[in-house]
Amino acid sequence: MSSVLNLSPRLEAVVDLCPKAKVIADIGCDHGLVTAELVLQDKTEEVIATEKSAQCLNKAVSLADSINILQFVSFREGDGFEPTTKHDKIKVAIIAGMGGDEIIKILENKPKKLYDFVLQPMKDAPKLREYLVSHGFKILVDKLVREDNRFYDVIRVTKGKDNLNELELIFGKTNFTDNYEVFYEYLIARQKQLADFKAQVGALASKLQFEYNKIGEALSLFEEQAEN
Ligand SMILES: C[S@@+](CC[C@H](N)C(=O)[O-])C[C@H]1O[C@@H](n2cnc3c(N)ncnc32)[C@H](O)[C@@H]1O
């Protein structure tokens, strides 16, 4: 759905993939847009908004104050889940706009029973997926979102077992099943970017060459699917 605060496509997808829940944590809330949108869309009775930077947390407080929703948000300064306790009874948490490594670090210290998350890694998504499937998470939705010329992974997980093949680990499971248009645009754009870079520098570093090859495999899969 479109957002009350007119969010960017990335943040709109983060909020859309977040289920309704009594208490939602927004870890690394920064500007507070996601926190505020969750309240305005009536997705929750309480948001626990955490931030390791006091300056960023203040931005979220100011936004909530300006739209009169302070009573629905508990603002906490600190690293990841550190400023939360089991008495908060967090049902779902959002960790968006950070690198995959930072998200993994935060998940390592999550509340024990909490498995419902919306994750939005800015890089290292394959590493995050490997972590998720080897730590008791099941990926429900994992889709690319386009914002101008950038593409973002948005991943909704819950508790369970998952088994991803190599291409799903690299590119995201549900991109292959129900996000064809954006995913295809991404593959073509990234293939061109890497090909142009290769033309400039002569040869790609092994990590980029690997990615280039896997993009080729993913595109071949698309062509096969289109023929059938
Ligand atoms: C780029 S902003 C993203 C903000 C928002 N979540 C979004 O997706 O637009 C990342 C924010 O996460 C905060 N952050 C990074 N690591 C954190 C951690 N371990 N615990 C709490 N906040 C963290 C940063 O201070 C920063 O404000």
The ligand as an SDF file (V2000), in Angstrom:
LIG
                    3D

 27 29  0  0  0  0  0  0  0  0999 V2000
   21.5320    4.2490    7.1870 C   0  0  0  0  0  0  0  0  0  0  0  0
   20.6330    4.3450    8.6830 S   0  0  0  0  0  0  0  0  0  0  0  0
   19.1560    3.4650    8.2690 C   0  0  0  0  0  0  0  0  0  0  0  0
   17.9970    4.0140    9.0080 C   0  0  0  0  0  0  0  0  0  0  0  0
   16.6730    3.3170    8.7420 C   0  0  0  0  0  0  0  0  0  0  0  0
   16.6060    2.0670    9.4690 N   0  0  0  0  0  0  0  0  0  0  0  0
   16.4880    3.0950    7.2760 C   0  0  0  0  0  0  0  0  0  0  0  0
   16.4750    1.9310    6.8290 O   0  0  0  0  0  0  0  0  0  0  0  0
   16.3800    4.0850    6.5270 O   0  0  0  0  0  0  0  0  0  0  0  0
   21.4060    3.1980    9.7550 C   0  0  0  0  0  0  0  0  0  0  0  0
   21.1520    3.5690   11.1800 C   0  0  0  0  0  0  0  0  0  0  0  0
   21.4170    2.4540   12.0030 O   0  0  0  0  0  0  0  0  0  0  0  0
   22.1150    2.8730   13.1210 C   0  0  0  0  0  0  0  0  0  0  0  0
   22.8640    1.6930   13.5970 N   0  0  0  0  0  0  0  0  0  0  0  0
   23.8690    1.0540   12.9690 C   0  0  0  0  0  0  0  0  0  0  0  0
   24.2730   -0.0050   13.6950 N   0  0  0  0  0  0  0  0  0  0  0  0
   23.4780   -0.0300   14.8110 C   0  0  0  0  0  0  0  0  0  0  0  0
   23.3930   -0.8810   15.9350 C   0  0  0  0  0  0  0  0  0  0  0  0
   24.2370   -1.9150   16.0830 N   0  0  0  0  0  0  0  0  0  0  0  0
   22.4760   -0.6170   16.8900 N   0  0  0  0  0  0  0  0  0  0  0  0
   21.6300    0.4520   16.7640 C   0  0  0  0  0  0  0  0  0  0  0  0
   21.6660    1.2920   15.7100 N   0  0  0  0  0  0  0  0  0  0  0  0
   22.5740    1.0560   14.7420 C   0  0  0  0  0  0  0  0  0  0  0  0
   22.9850    4.0160   12.6390 C   0  0  0  0  0  0  0  0  0  0  0  0
   23.3520    4.8920   13.6990 O   0  0  0  0  0  0  0  0  0  0  0  0
   22.0710    4.6880   11.6340 C   0  0  0  0  0  0  0  0  0  0  0  0
   21.3000    5.7040   12.2080 O   0  0  0  0  0  0  0  0  0  0  0  0
  1  2  1  0
  2  3  1  0
  2 10  1  0
  3  4  1  0
  4  5  1  0
  5  6  1  0
  5  7  1  0
  7  8  2  0
  7  9  1  0
 10 11  1  0
 11 12  1  0
 11 26  1  0
 12 13  1  0
 13 14  1  0
 13 24  1  0
 14 15  1  0
 14 23  1  0
 15 16  2  0
 16 17  1  0
 17 18  1  0
 17 23  2  0
 18 19  1  0
 18 20  2  0
 20 21  1  0
 21 22  2  0
 22 23  1  0
 24 25  1  0
 24 26  1  0
 26 27  1  0
M  CHG  2   2   1   9  -1
M  END
$$$$
